[in-house]
Each structure stands twice: as C-alpha cells, then as structure tokens.
Amino acid sequence: MRDKSEDSRCTIHFSIDGRPAADFEAGEVANFGLTMGVHRLSALPAQGCSDLLIKNIKIAVKTGDALIMHINDLGLFSVAI
C-alpha cells in the first residue's frame, strides 16, 4: 500500500524479483500472489523524484504467509499484521 502523505506526488515503481509489478500513486493498494521461497522487492521513485529513497528488501515466503508492505517517502517497510 502507498502512503497518502502530502509529499507523495511522485509515482513509485514497484518490482518483484527484478520484474515490474506496479506503479503506485498516493493511497493505492495492490495484492500480489507470490510463490514459496525468497523474493526481492524494490520501490524506486519515478524520474525527477530523486529526493526519495530507493529501497530493496528480500522476503522469505512460506505457505499461508500474509505480508503487508507500506511504501512511503522513506522507502518500503513491512507492517505488522
């Protein structure tokens, strides 16, 4: 999910395992089904928004896992369920 902060004017390009998955605008939410195993998530600001941080993280997915990720102006973070 993408934060609705006042500085969320820039599009964030989100990728999974190096493949484009979504472009997020403020307040948008998306669901992705991932296979079991380790995956690399990346949040990259659109061109011209260099004041935002690029964030890359790895996650390990097991059967039955649910994970909520939050994208804000500081990067990509896991949210406790």
N, C-alpha and C positions, 0 to 999 in steps of 0.2 A: 504494500500500500504506500502511496505517496503522500507526504505531509502537505497540509494546506497553509503553510506559513506564508507570510507576506512576501518573502524573498523566493518563492517557488515559481518564478516567472519562466524559468528555463526548463526545457524538456530534458528528461533523464532517459538515456538509452540503457536498457537492462538486457543483459545477456546471460545465458546458461551454457556453461561448458564452451564458451567462445562463440556461440551462435546467437544472433539477435533473437530476443524473445518478446520484447515490448518496448514502446516508447511511452513514458509516463509523464502526464501533466499533473498539476496540483489536484489532490483529492481523489485520484484514480486508484482503483483496486483491480487486481487480476489474480487468477488462480492458475497454477501450473501443476501438472501431474508429473512427478519425477520417478524414475526407476530407482531401485535399491542401489546403494553404492555412494561414492564420493562425487560431488558436483562442485563446480566453480561458478559462483555468482559474481556478476560485475555490474556496477552502476557507474555510468560515465555521462557527465553533463554534455549537452549539445554544444556545438562550436559557438564560441563567443561567450561562454559562461565559465570561464576558467577560474573564477573565484570559488567554485565548488570543488570539493574533493572527489577524486576518483577512488572508488572503494572496490576491492576484490576480496572475497572470502570463500572459504571452502566449507562445505557442509557434508555430513555423512547421513544418508537417509536409510532407515530401516523400515520394514513392513509395518504399516499402521501409524507411522510418524505424521505429525502435522506441525508445520513451522510457519510462523508469520514473520515476514521481513518488512521493515519500515525504511523507506527512503526519505531522507531529509537533506538539508543543505550541507550537512557534515558527512554524509555517506549512507551506508547500508548497514542496518542493525537488526538483530534478532529481537523479537518481542516475546516475552513470557506469555504462555497460554494459560 
